[in-house]
Amino acid sequence: FSFLSFSFLLLGILGEDALLPAPQNISILSTNMKHFLSWSPVTAQEETVRYSVEFQGEYERDYANESWIPICECSLITATACNITEDISATVAYKLRVRADTGTRRSEWGTLKGFFNRITTSLTPPLMKVIADGYHLLVELEDMGPAFQFCVLYWKKGQESRMQRKVVKDVSSVVHLDTMEAGSDYCVKAQTYVEAINRSSSFSQTQCVRAQGGTSMWLVTALIISAGFAVAALTLPFLTWKTSKMLQFSCCPASVLPDTLKVSEPPPQLILCGSEEAEQCDLMVHVMPSEEVLRLWIQ
């Protein structure tokens, strides 16, 4: 009896030495549909401790003999936390457990207390940026993943009773919300929505922007119109004069005399007259004006 008692005691001591302590303080942090399992480290002198994680969903409990499924991304890792988002793919209750391993020794499984359901994830409002591009009200939303949609509320400041709603599913680009009135303030707030769990976050803080334009825009427009009138007033007389000249030369072109009809100064009369005959010569010589020559030629 004494020998058997000693043998069992020795085996118990050896078994305790052979086992690592199981991981403790196992918890899960879930925010915006991203789930992280963490635990306290297990100490083993001069040995590297690695950890493995397994899960059990509703299907494994009810239809697969309560089997456990290893999480590949969390197998034999040295970190004391692991992203289990990809494996928590259904809105059901999950069990999770962690085991320590040094290669020669293993621990018992440490199990998460209770169940985890992704419906309990914490949803936060989206980060957003409201932009006034001229008279266009735009919003830029944080890309939180394919599972997320956004409910955007926007209104003209002072007209909250006429608030409008827009559901945004694609945030790959800036979203146009409305056309604003010049000089008016417009406000925007948004919340996230996850259809898979049918839950929404709280609304973000309201952001307001002012539509560009107003008095300064009208002033610029007035200056442009005034400048246009000034340019027109300066150029209109010149265009009128130029047009009249073109019409004059087109309809009533000026006639140009041929060179043969142009009469220059009469050449000196080479008439040799004596002193007594000079007066008679003067009476006989008559210079005909060029106008009369032209008239006679026309006749």
Secondary structure, DSSP 8 states (H G I E B T S, - for coil): -HHHHHHHHHHHHHHHHHSB----S-EEEEETTEEEEE------TTS--EEEEEEE-HHHHHHSTT--EE-GGGSSBSSSEEE-TTT--SSS-BEEEEEEE-SS-BB--EE-SS-B-GGG-B-----EEEEEETTEEEEEE----TTEEEEEEEEETT-GGG-EEEEE---SS-EEEEE--TT-EEEEEEEEEETTTTEE------EEEE-S-THHHHHHHHHHHHHHHHHHHHHHHHHHHHHHHHHHHHHS------GGG---S---------TTTHHHHHHH-----HHHHHHHHH-
